[in-house]
Amino acid sequence: MSKPLYILDEEILASSGKRFLNYLVDYAFTYAFSYGFGLSLPTVIGLLDSIGLTGFGIWVYNAGNVTWYFVSVVLSIGYYLFTEGLFGRSLGKFITGTVVVDVNGLKPSFGTIFKRTLCRLIPFEALSFLGSSRTGGWHDSISNTYVVDKQALEEGIKIFNEFDLIGVNEEK
């Protein structure tokens, strides 16, 4: 007989306020990171020029706004893939005490995090939080992920596991 799996309770889903704070912190961090990336480019170009690789400097000098938009999108994708893929939480989620999980309260696979991250690129995805969706944004519903309060999740799993032990003889 297989062990039953924990299923999330809607009561532990992160509030809209926490989700919005997550967004603001993550946006501010990715903006600052992109800005820092841009500031470091002259140094990188100087180093590359000193070893005879001037093509990168010419490309950066001639890059337009559309190119820099795509560079910032790539940096943002990298941020979410790294933080949520490795830790299950972005910087904003660390601050608010929330975490990304699947329906069983487990850390999603890297493939699921990749899908979740790509869904953030859907035009007007940020507006999907205005609906009455069970999870908030499309990046949650399409990837079947949830953002929950980490402490409440841990307590819920603990209670679930203790309940599963009822009727089991303790071995001494």
N, C-alpha and C positions, 0 to 999 in steps of 0.2 A: 504494500500500500504506500503510495507516494505521500509525502508531507504536503499539507495544504499551503498555498502561497498567500502571503499578505496582500491585501488589496487596499489601495489608498481610500481614505475617507475624505470627502469633500471639505470637511471642517479644517483640515490642515493645509489647504491650498493657501498660498501667499495672497495677502490682500492687494487690492488695486493700488493702494498707497505704496506698499513695499515694491510692487512691480514697477511703478513709476520711478521710485527712487533708484531701483536697479538700473533702469534705463538712463537716468540722468548721470549717475556715477560712471557707468560704462561709456556713455557718450563723451563725457568730459575726459575720461582717461584716454580713449582712442583719439580724441581730438588733440590732446596734449602730446600723445605719442607720435601722431602724424606730424605735428608741428616740430617736435624734437628731431624727427627723421629728416624733415626739410632743412632744419638748421645744421644738421651734421653733414649734409651733402657737400658743401664747399670743401670740408676737410677730406672727405672721401675722394672727391674729384681731384684735389691737390695731390693726394697719395697716388692715385691712379695715373695722373699726369707725370709724376716723378719716375714712374716705371715704364713710361711710354704708351700707356693706354689712354689716349685722349678722346676716343670715340664716345665713351660714357659721358664725359663732360659736355661734349657737343650735343648729345641727345638731351641731357638735362636742361641745357640752355635753351634748346628749341622746343621743349615739351610745352604743350598748351594746357589750358584748364581742364579739358576733357581727359588728358593723360593723367593729370594729377588727381582728378576725381577717381579714376580707376585705381591709381596707386593707393589712395585712402581706403577704397573698398577692399582691396587686397589686404591691407594692414588690419582692417576691421575683422575680416574673415579669419585672418591668422590669430587675432586676439581671442575671438570666441572659440575657435578650434582648440587653441592651446589651453585656455583657462577651463572651459567647460569639458573638453575632452580629457584633460588630465585630472582636474579636481572636481568636476561636476558642478562648478560654480565659477562665476566671473567675479571680478573685484566688487561690483555692486552687490552681488549675492553674498559675498563674505561679510560685507558691512551690515546687510539687513538680516543675516542669519537664515538665508534661504538656500535651497539647493535644487538642482534639476534631477528629476527621477522619472522612471517609467511607472506604469500602473501598479507594479508590485513593490514600489519604493526602492528599487535598485538603481544604481548608476547606469544610465543608458550606454549602449555600445558606441564606439567611435563613429560608426556609420550613421547611427541615429543622430549623434551630435552634428555630424557633417550635414545631414539633411536639414536639421533644425537651423543651422547657421546659414545655409543657402536660402532657406525660406525667409530669412530676414531681408533678403534682397528683393522680395516681391514688392512691386510698386504699391504704395499706400498701406503696407503691412502694419505700420504703426496705428493706423485707423481701425484695425481689426480689434483693438482693445475696447472700442466703444460699444460693441455688441454685448450680448449676454452669454457669450461662450463660456463653457465650463472651465476653460484654462486661460482665457485671455486672448493672446494673439495667434495668428495663423501659424507662426513658427512652433507653437506648442501643439495645436490641434493636428496639423499635417504630420508632424513627427511623432505624435502620440507620447508627448512628454508633459510633465507637470512641474511647476515651480511650487515648492512646499516649504513650510517652516521646518527647518532642520531639527530643532529640538522636539517639536511635536511629532515629527516622523519617527525619531528615535524612540520616543515614549510609546507611540502606537505599535511599533514593531516589537518592543519589549513586552508590552501587555499581550500582544498576539501570541508571542512565543511562550509566555507564561501560561496563557489560557490553553495552549496546545499540550502543556504538560499535565493538565488535570487528569487524574485517573492513572497516571503512570507511576508504578512503584519505584521508589528511590532505592538505589543499590548502595549498600554500605560497605 
